[in-house]
Amino acid sequence: MILSQKLAEARTRGENWESAWPVALEAALGGNLLTSRECGDWRTAFEDQIDVWSAAYERRPGSRPELALHRLEEPAGVKAQALVEG
């Protein structure tokens, strides 16, 4: 996915979230692959999840509900990340 790739590259360069997000978002929505309507729909979808994207970018732990969902996805026998850090 272009958005996550561009964010990872920006983080590697040491860019802060506020400068990395708009550039990565525009890269993900650019090009000729999406119609104008699809571009708007994707922009809304990404921006509705901006808290999750920024937390991942800043390597903050997931919320309790996110970590609970993660536990459901783990294969049997794999220890889940602690629900509460600290």
ZADO-1210 file (C-alpha; in nm, 4 decimals, padded with zeros to 6 digits):
<atoms>
<atom x="00.0000" y="00.0000" z="00.0000" code="MET" pos="1"/>
<atom x="00.1380" y="00.3347" z="-00.1034" code="ILE" pos="2"/>
<atom x="00.0192" y="00.5203" z="00.2070" code="LEU" pos="3"/>
<atom x="00.1947" y="00.2924" z="00.4557" code="SER" pos="4"/>
<atom x="00.5080" y="00.2806" z="00.2391" code="GLN" pos="5"/>
<atom x="00.5307" y="00.6593" z="00.2161" code="LYS" pos="6"/>
<atom x="00.4722" y="00.6956" z="00.5903" code="LEU" pos="7"/>
<atom x="00.7425" y="00.4383" z="00.6657" code="ALA" pos="8"/>
<atom x="00.9869" y="00.6227" z="00.4392" code="GLU" pos="9"/>
<atom x="00.9068" y="00.9548" z="00.6076" code="ALA" pos="10"/>
<atom x="00.9507" y="00.8053" z="00.9548" code="ARG" pos="11"/>
<atom x="01.2868" y="00.6601" z="00.8492" code="THR" pos="12"/>
<atom x="01.3926" y="01.0099" z="00.7395" code="ARG" pos="13"/>
<atom x="01.2900" y="01.1429" z="01.0818" code="GLY" pos="14"/>
<atom x="00.9959" y="01.3519" z="00.9614" code="GLU" pos="15"/>
<atom x="00.7270" y="01.4351" z="01.2139" code="ASN" pos="16"/>
<atom x="00.3688" y="01.3151" z="01.1694" code="TRP" pos="17"/>
<atom x="00.2296" y="01.6562" z="01.0800" code="GLU" pos="18"/>
<atom x="00.4564" y="01.6903" z="00.7772" code="SER" pos="19"/>
<atom x="00.4524" y="01.3233" z="00.6723" code="ALA" pos="20"/>
<atom x="00.0751" y="01.2625" z="00.6673" code="TRP" pos="21"/>
<atom x="-00.0372" y="01.5095" z="00.3984" code="PRO" pos="22"/>
<atom x="00.2442" y="01.4123" z="00.1611" code="VAL" pos="23"/>
<atom x="00.1810" y="01.0397" z="00.2045" code="ALA" pos="24"/>
<atom x="-00.1953" y="01.0839" z="00.1699" code="LEU" pos="25"/>
<atom x="-00.1610" y="01.2771" z="-00.1548" code="GLU" pos="26"/>
<atom x="00.0801" y="01.0144" z="-00.2910" code="ALA" pos="27"/>
<atom x="-00.1680" y="00.7397" z="-00.2081" code="ALA" pos="28"/>
<atom x="-00.4570" y="00.9235" z="-00.3718" code="LEU" pos="29"/>
<atom x="-00.2631" y="01.0523" z="-00.6712" code="GLY" pos="30"/>
<atom x="-00.2191" y="00.8892" z="-01.0066" code="GLY" pos="31"/>
<atom x="-00.4745" y="00.7887" z="-01.2646" code="ASN" pos="32"/>
<atom x="-00.6041" y="00.4742" z="-01.0979" code="LEU" pos="33"/>
<atom x="-00.8919" y="00.6347" z="-00.9062" code="LEU" pos="34"/>
<atom x="-01.1906" y="00.8300" z="-01.0244" code="THR" pos="35"/>
<atom x="-01.2644" y="01.1591" z="-00.8536" code="SER" pos="36"/>
<atom x="-01.5390" y="00.9955" z="-00.6492" code="ARG" pos="37"/>
<atom x="-01.3174" y="00.7010" z="-00.5486" code="GLU" pos="38"/>
<atom x="-01.0439" y="00.9428" z="-00.4472" code="CYS" pos="39"/>
<atom x="-01.2871" y="01.1279" z="-00.2216" code="GLY" pos="40"/>
<atom x="-01.4150" y="00.8029" z="-00.0721" code="ASP" pos="41"/>
<atom x="-01.0617" y="00.6825" z="00.0036" code="TRP" pos="42"/>
<atom x="-00.9629" y="01.0202" z="00.1488" code="ARG" pos="43"/>
<atom x="-01.2617" y="01.0013" z="00.3842" code="THR" pos="44"/>
<atom x="-01.1790" y="00.6424" z="00.4814" code="ALA" pos="45"/>
<atom x="-00.8146" y="00.7249" z="00.5559" code="PHE" pos="46"/>
<atom x="-00.8965" y="01.0442" z="00.7435" code="GLU" pos="47"/>
<atom x="-01.1635" y="00.8679" z="00.9504" code="ASP" pos="48"/>
<atom x="-00.8809" y="00.6475" z="01.0801" code="GLN" pos="49"/>
<atom x="-00.6237" y="00.9246" z="01.1282" code="ILE" pos="50"/>
<atom x="-00.5853" y="00.8483" z="01.5008" code="ASP" pos="51"/>
<atom x="-00.4861" y="00.4906" z="01.4218" code="VAL" pos="52"/>
<atom x="-00.2449" y="00.5976" z="01.1466" code="TRP" pos="53"/>
<atom x="-00.0778" y="00.8577" z="01.3688" code="SER" pos="54"/>
<atom x="-00.0466" y="00.6143" z="01.6610" code="ALA" pos="55"/>
<atom x="00.1205" y="00.3596" z="01.4350" code="ALA" pos="56"/>
<atom x="00.3488" y="00.6256" z="01.2878" code="TYR" pos="57"/>
<atom x="00.4556" y="00.7372" z="01.6333" code="GLU" pos="58"/>
<atom x="00.4825" y="00.3737" z="01.7488" code="ARG" pos="59"/>
<atom x="00.2331" y="00.4204" z="02.0291" code="ARG" pos="60"/>
<atom x="00.0672" y="00.1032" z="02.1592" code="PRO" pos="61"/>
<atom x="-00.2782" y="00.0225" z="02.0309" code="GLY" pos="62"/>
<atom x="-00.5886" y="00.0960" z="02.2304" code="SER" pos="63"/>
<atom x="-00.7377" y="-00.1782" z="02.4476" code="ARG" pos="64"/>
<atom x="-01.0009" y="-00.2644" z="02.1829" code="PRO" pos="65"/>
<atom x="-00.7354" y="-00.2757" z="01.9080" code="GLU" pos="66"/>
<atom x="-00.5146" y="-00.5041" z="02.1151" code="LEU" pos="67"/>
<atom x="-00.8130" y="-00.7259" z="02.1954" code="ALA" pos="68"/>
<atom x="-00.8830" y="-00.7628" z="01.8232" code="LEU" pos="69"/>
<atom x="-00.5177" y="-00.8424" z="01.7655" code="HIS" pos="70"/>
<atom x="-00.5437" y="-01.1251" z="02.0179" code="ARG" pos="71"/>
<atom x="-00.8286" y="-01.2771" z="01.8172" code="LEU" pos="72"/>
<atom x="-00.6107" y="-01.2860" z="01.5069" code="GLU" pos="73"/>
<atom x="-00.3087" y="-01.4539" z="01.6662" code="GLU" pos="74"/>
<atom x="-00.2466" y="-01.8199" z="01.5907" code="PRO" pos="75"/>
<atom x="-00.2938" y="-02.0668" z="01.8757" code="ALA" pos="76"/>
<atom x="00.0049" y="-02.0887" z="02.1062" code="GLY" pos="77"/>
<atom x="00.1338" y="-01.7368" z="02.0331" code="VAL" pos="78"/>
<atom x="00.1403" y="-01.5079" z="02.3324" code="LYS" pos="79"/>
<atom x="-00.0565" y="-01.1841" z="02.2826" code="ALA" pos="80"/>
<atom x="00.0887" y="-00.8419" z="02.3543" code="GLN" pos="81"/>
<atom x="-00.0054" y="-00.7180" z="02.7008" code="ALA" pos="82"/>
<atom x="-00.3315" y="-00.5259" z="02.6986" code="LEU" pos="83"/>
<atom x="-00.1952" y="-00.2691" z="02.9359" code="VAL" pos="84"/>
<atom x="00.1585" y="-00.1417" z="02.8963" code="GLU" pos="85"/>
<atom x="00.3620" y="-00.0615" z="03.2039" code="GLY" pos="86"/>
</atoms>
